[in-house]
Amino acid sequence: MKTITKKLLIDRIADTKGLRRVDVKDVVQEFLDQLVIELGDGNRLEFRDFGVFEVKQRAARMAQNPKTLERVPVPAKNTVKFKPGRKMRESLEAAPLVETGSNNGAVTPPAGARDDTRRETKPEIHMGPAVAGTIGVNAEASAVSR
């Protein structure tokens, strides 16, 4: 699995469309800035066939410091959820499974878990932190980017 950067995508778009890289970079950056602003304002972003981004609130919870075993409160926070659209789902279902991690994509069951090889598995969607299922969004960050 390769990591595709924003720079690489900008280069591809510029080459494909015959545009200057600096112009494509400005448009892509403005698009991403607008995504952050809208999500920071709590808006839902829907791109037909691609997917939907929406802000969800994670509830406050109690966690445990692994070093001291002390229980600590974790406050509620906003995260971004991404739900893939139809074309993306179809593309991912048709693509070969992606190997991730050091175990060549094999799923390692927890200790003592039953080995059930008959169970059908679905491919995971790995999109990176900028688009992944949950990334933190806070009002301060969106206010700064405006």
Secondary structure as GFF3:
##gff-version 3
##sequence-region A 1 146
A	DSSP	alpha_helix	6	17	.	.	.	ID=ss1
A	DSSP	alpha_helix	21	40	.	.	.	ID=ss2
A	DSSP	beta_strand	45	47	.	.	.	ID=ss3
A	DSSP	beta_strand	51	58	.	.	.	ID=ss4
A	DSSP	beta_strand	61	64	.	.	.	ID=ss5
A	DSSP	beta_strand	71	74	.	.	.	ID=ss6
A	DSSP	beta_strand	77	84	.	.	.	ID=ss7
A	DSSP	alpha_helix	86	94	.	.	.	ID=ss8
A	DSSP	alpha_helix	139	145	.	.	.	ID=ss9
###
